[in-house]
Amino acid sequence: MNSYKTVLNLGVSEYEEKKSRFISSVMPVEEEAKAIQFINEIRAKYWDATHNCYAYSILSDTLVQRYSDDGEPSGTAGLPILEIIKRTEIQNAVVVVTRYFGGTLLGAGGLVRSYSKSAAEGIHNAKIVFKKPYRAITVNVDYHLSGKISNYLLSNDYLIKDTVYNEQVSYTILIELLNIDRFCKSIVELTNARAFIEKREELWVSTDDNGKLV
């Protein structure tokens, strides 16, 4: 994967429809086992609820999507939650919508609308972000070149993870994978090939719609 959309953190929302309470709990997860663990935690938290319906979408080597109506009429809860996940185009996320029945039947259409609305609000509160693959790059230069490097990094909005001052100045920068070759070429040109560049570990970084790190 080059990048994908997901949620940043736990998001919770609650609203009432004809005295039925709908509580949405949304969490980013990297594997199906974590999604199931989260679902079980919500079930334990809201053990006295009428229903704990859920859906999740996990993307790794393959795409895994599951949902459950948890006793609601078929197709009125889990599937609408999954459709909201698909509509927002997020991956690696689990959504659990808890319902406390208020005594008034909502009908199939009302249930679909309520579970959809609750899921959408929970996802919004969990904050949609883009996950992009980055690599940590270490650049070592002599002190007289450090000013050039610092100005270049700051003027191009590169993320400086660390700067260490020893015999040389060592910068650790996070670079999006797609930009690594261009970055390394620029450093070589800027220092007349007098910088030592080391490519290090890869990691996933969260950004907003404007590409800013979050």
N, C-alpha and C positions, 0 to 999 in steps of 0.2 A: 504494500500500500504506500502510495506517495503521501496521502493525507486523507483525513476523514473528519466528519463532524461528530461530536459527542457532547456530553454535559460536563461542566467543570467540577461540580460538587453536589452534595446532597441538596435536593430541592423539595420543599413541602408546600402544599396548598390545601385549603379547605373551603368548601362552600356548602350551602344548604339548598335543597330543591324539594318543596312540599314536605318539609320536616325530615327528610332523609339527609344525613350528613355524608359528604363525600370527602375523603382525605387522600390526597395524592402524595406518594413518596417516591422520589426519583433518585437514582444513584448511578454514577459511572462504574462500570465493571469491565475487567479485561478478559474474563473467562466465564463459562457457564456455571461452574461450581460457585463462583462468587455471587452470581445472580441468584442462584437457588438459596444460598446462605442469607442474602439480604431479604428475600421473600419470606423465609422462615423467621427472621428477626421481626419483620413487620407483623406477621401472623401472631407471634408471641406478644408483641407490644399491644396489638389490638385484638386480643384473644376473645373479647366479648362482642366483636363486630358481627354483623349479619353475613358479610362477604368480604373477602380479600382477593380481589381479581388482579391479574397481572399480565404483563407481556414483556418480552425482552428481545433484543437483537444483538448478537455477538458476531463480530467479524474477525476471523484470524485466517487460517488456511482455507476455511470454508465459512459460509454464512449460516448461522444457527438462529432461528426465530421460533419462539414458543409463546403460547398464551393460554390463559385459563379463565373461564367464566365463574368458577368457584360457586356453583349452585344457581347463578342467575340464568334466565332463559338463554338457550344456545345462540351465540352470535351477538348478544347485547352488551357484553362487557369486555372480555379479553380481546376479541378481534377489533373492536373500535379503538382500544388502547394501542394495539399493534399498528393500526392504520395511522394513528397520530405519530407514532414513532417513524413510520415510513414517510409520512407527509413532511415531517421536519428533517428528514434525511439524516437522523443521528444513528450512530452505531455504538456498540459497547456500552449499552445503557439498559437499565431495568426500571420499569414503572409498575408500582403497586397502587391500586386505587381501592381504598377501604370504604365500605358502606355500612352505615348504621341506619337500618330501616326506620322510617318515621311514621309508618302506619297507613300511608296513602300509596296505592299502586301507581307507578309512573308509566306503565305500558312499554312495549318494546321500543318505540321511537323515543320516548322520554329517557329510557335507560341508556340507549346509544348516545343521545345528546349529553347526558350527564357524565357518563364515563369518558366520553371524548373531551368534554370541557375540562374535567378534572385533570386528565392526563396532560392536556395542553398547558394548563396553568402550572402544573408541577414541573414540566420540562422548562417552561419559561423561567421559573424561579431557580432552577438548577443551573441556568445560564449556558446557552449553547456556545461552544467554542470549536475551533479547528485544531486538530492534532496533526502536527507536521514532524517529519523525521529530521533531526539535526545531528551534527557531529561536533564534538569538542575538538578545537584546533588550538595547539599551543604554538605561539610565535615567540622565539627568543632573539633579542637584538641587543647590541651594545647601547650604552646610555645615550650616546650622541644621536642615535636614530630613534629613540623612544618618543621624542616629541612628534616626529612625523607619523609614527604608528598611532599614537594616541589621537592625534587630530583626524587621521583617516578613519579610525574606528568610530569616533564620536560623530563625525560629519556624515557617516553613512548608516548611523543608527544600528551598528552591530552590538550584540549583547556581550559585554565583557563580564565573564563569570568570575575572573580573578586576575590580579596583577601582583607579581612577586618581584621584589628588588633584591638581587644577590650580586654576583659578578656581572650578570647581565639583567635586563628587564625581561621578565617572562609573562606574556599575556595568554590567558586561556579564554577563547572566544567560542560562542556557540553559533555555528553556521548551518543554515538550511542545506540539506544534501544537494539540492539542485544548484546551489551557488558556490560549492566548495572549489571547483576548478578555477572559476573566475576570481574568487577571493585570493587563492594561493598565487595566481598569476599577478594580481595587483600588488601583493606584498613583495614578490620577487622584484617587480619593476620599481616599486617605491624605494627599496633598499639596495638596489643594484646587486641583487642576489646575495646580500650579506645577512640575511635572516635565516634562522634555523626553524623550519616548519615541521611540526609533528601532528599527524592525524591520530586522534584518540577515539574514545568510545562514542557509539551512537546512542541517542536518546530521543524520546518523543517530547515535544514542547507544545504548550497550548497557546493559541493566538486568537484574537477577536476578528471581527469581520474586516477590519482595516489592516490586519497583519501584525498588530501590536501584541507583544507578549503579555499574557495574563497569568 
